[in-house]
Amino acid sequence: MQKFQSHMCESGIDVALVTDDDNVYYLTGYYDYLHMEFGRPTILVVHSDGKCLLITPTIDLNAALSLAKVGRIAAWNDGMGDEWRAELPTAVKGALSVGVEPDLMPPVVRAFVEKLVPVDRMVSVTPILAEMRMIKSVDELKLARHAGQVAMAMMEAGRNTIGDGVPEFEVALATSQAGTRKAAELLAAHYDAADMSPNTHFLQIMASGDTITKTHHRATTRIMRRGEPVFLCFCGMTNFHRFKLGFDRTFWIGEIVDKEQERIYEVAVASQAAALDALRPGVTAESVHAAYAEAIQSAGYEYPFRCGRATGFSYLEKPQLVTGDTTVLQPGMIFAVDGSVTVDTFRAQVGDSFIVTEDGWEAVTEHPKSLDAVIL
C-alpha cells in the first residue's frame, strides 16, 4: 500500500478509487466479498497522504474486519441512505487529481463519480498497479511454486482417469479432488490462513474426440474412446491461495489413429521450446512470441494466438507475450507459455508456467511432453 501511495505522489494523484477485485486484494488482503455480480460495489479509497478507506457491504463487514488492512471501513446496507455513495463526496472533495481504473470500474460507480469529479481531473491508476504487480515478491514466488504443485497434482489425476469408456466428467471430478487435497496439504504445512479455501475453482476445461478443436470446452457426459485425443487445461482451476497459473496438455487414449495429429503435436511442442529458448531477462515480450510463431509458421501452419501471458493474483496480467508488447522482461515475472497448433479438425496444445530468473527461467509446472508419455 505504501508503495502505491508513493507512486501516487510521484504522479500527482491525490486520491485513488480502486474497484478491481484483484487489486483490492493485492493492496489490502480483502477477498471473497459480494461485488457487482450481486449489485454491491466495494470501493477502496486510497489517499496519497496515507489515509485508506474501504467501502464495502454490511453483509461482508465481518470478513472485512478480519482481513482488510486499511485505516477505516465504511459499511453500507441495501436501501439505507445513500448506500455506497455516502462516503465518496467527502473522499474526493478538493482533490485536483483522482485516480480510477477506467476499464475496471463498474459503470454504476463510474457514472456517480463523474458527477463528483470533472473528467479532466480523472487519471488512470491501472498502469501504476500493473507495473507494481509485474515483478513478484518473495512471498508471491512461494505462492507460485505451491500453485504449481496443485496444478501438477490435478494433471496427474486427470491423466490417470482418462481412458476408453470413461465419461469426461469423471476426469473433472478426479482433478478437482486432487487439487483440493494438495492445496489443503500445502495450506496446513506452510500458511497461517484459516479462512483460505483449498477447494479448486472454475469448471474443468477439457475436450476429447471430435470436440478437441473447442478450445474452452467443459467436461460433459461424453464417453471417451480409444484412439481419441484428449485436452486438459488448468488455466482457470490453478488458483492456489488466489495465485493463478497456466498449465495444459494434450493426450491420446491407447494410440494415435490419425498420424497427422502426431505431426501437429510435435510442432506444438517445438513452438513452446522455441519460446523457452527466447525467454530470459532483457528481451522484449514480443520477441518470445515471435520465436514461437516462427516455429509454427515455418512448419506450414497459420499465425497463432499469443504465446503467453503474465499471471499472478489475476488470470491475465502485464505483460503479454504477443506482437506489439515491447515490455522488457525482468527477473521475478511469471508467465504461462504455450505451444499450440490448430487446424480444421484437430488442435494440439501444451502449456506451462515459468518464473523469469536472473539467467533464464524456472519451471513451476512440469509434466512429460514426449509422444510416448502422452499416449495413455
Secondary structure, 3 states (H helix, E strand, C coil): CHHHHHHHHHCCCCEEEECCHHHHHHHHCCCCCCCHHHCCCCEEEEECCCCEEEEEEHHHHHHHHHHCCCCEEEEECCCCCCHHHCCHHHHHCCCCCEEECCCCCCHHHHHHHHHHCCHHHEEECHHHHHHHHHCCCHHHHHHHHHHHHHHHHHHHHHHHHCCCCCEHHHHHHHHHHHHHHHHHHHHHHHCCCCCCCCCCCCCCEEEEHHHCCCCCCECCCCECCCCCEEEEECCCCCEECCEECCCEEEEECCCCCCHHHHHHHHHHHHHHHHHHHHCCCCCEHHHHHHHHHHHHHCCCCCCCCCCEEECCCCCCEEEEECCCCCCECCCCCEEEEEEEEECCCCEEEEEEEEEECCCCEEECCCCCCCHHHHEC
